[in-house]
């Protein structure tokens, strides 16, 4: 199954995430299919950028967002 999930790329004690589309069997920071956005929780308020059209396209094709990504999408107004 294809998942939309977070991929950590930040340094130690300084998290930064990319929102990627990946096979659920791939490791967290392993191979991915597409990168559709970023999430920076260290800023106040947290910085969240996503290509809404790409996210909607992947969801319509059957990709399932993880719980964290689903919460971010809800805040951004991207519905299933």
C-alpha positions as CSV (number, residue, x, y, z in Angstrom):
1,X,0.0,0.0,0.0
2,X,1.1,3.5,-0.7
3,X,1.3,6.0,2.2
4,X,1.7,9.7,2.5
5,X,4.0,10.2,5.5
6,X,6.8,12.3,7.1
7,X,10.4,11.8,6.3
8,X,12.8,13.3,8.8
9,X,15.7,15.2,7.3
10,X,16.6,17.5,10.2
11,X,19.7,17.5,12.5
12,X,19.8,16.1,16.0
13,X,17.4,18.1,18.3
14,X,16.3,20.1,15.2
15,X,13.6,18.2,13.5
16,X,12.5,19.0,9.9
17,X,10.3,16.8,7.8
18,X,9.4,16.3,4.2
19,X,6.0,15.0,3.3
20,X,6.5,12.1,0.9
21,X,4.5,9.4,-0.9
22,X,6.2,6.0,-0.2
23,X,5.5,2.3,-0.1
24,X,4.6,1.4,3.4
25,X,7.3,-1.3,3.4
26,X,10.1,1.2,2.8
27,X,12.0,2.5,5.8
28,X,11.1,6.0,7.3
29,X,14.0,7.7,5.6
30,X,14.3,5.3,2.7
31,X,13.1,5.2,-0.8
32,X,10.1,7.3,-1.7
33,X,7.9,7.9,-4.8
34,X,7.3,11.6,-4.7
35,X,7.9,14.6,-2.4
36,X,4.8,16.8,-2.0
37,X,5.7,19.2,0.9
38,X,7.5,20.1,4.0
39,X,6.8,20.5,7.7
40,X,8.9,22.4,10.2
41,X,7.6,22.0,13.8
42,X,10.4,24.1,15.3
43,X,8.9,27.4,14.1
44,X,6.2,29.2,16.0
45,X,3.6,28.6,14.6
46,X,4.8,25.4,12.8
47,X,5.6,25.9,9.1
48,X,3.7,23.6,6.8
49,X,3.9,23.8,3.0
50,X,2.2,21.2,0.7
51,X,1.3,20.9,-2.9
52,X,-2.5,20.5,-2.3
53,X,-3.2,19.4,-5.9
54,X,-0.6,16.7,-5.7
55,X,-1.9,15.5,-2.3
56,X,-5.4,15.3,-3.5
57,X,-4.3,13.4,-6.7
58,X,-2.4,10.9,-4.6
59,X,-5.3,10.4,-2.2
60,X,-7.7,9.9,-5.1
61,X,-5.3,7.3,-6.5
62,X,-5.5,5.3,-3.2
63,X,-2.7,6.6,-1.1
64,X,-3.4,6.7,2.6
65,X,-2.0,9.5,4.8
66,X,-0.6,8.6,8.2
67,X,-2.4,9.9,11.2
68,X,0.0,12.8,11.6
69,X,-0.1,13.8,8.0
70,X,-3.9,13.5,8.0
71,X,-4.0,16.0,11.0
72,X,-1.7,18.4,9.0
73,X,-3.9,18.1,5.9
74,X,-7.0,18.8,8.0
75,X,-5.4,22.0,9.4
76,X,-4.5,23.0,5.8
77,X,-8.0,22.3,4.5
78,X,-7.1,19.3,2.4
79,X,-9.9,16.8,2.7
80,X,-10.1,13.2,1.5
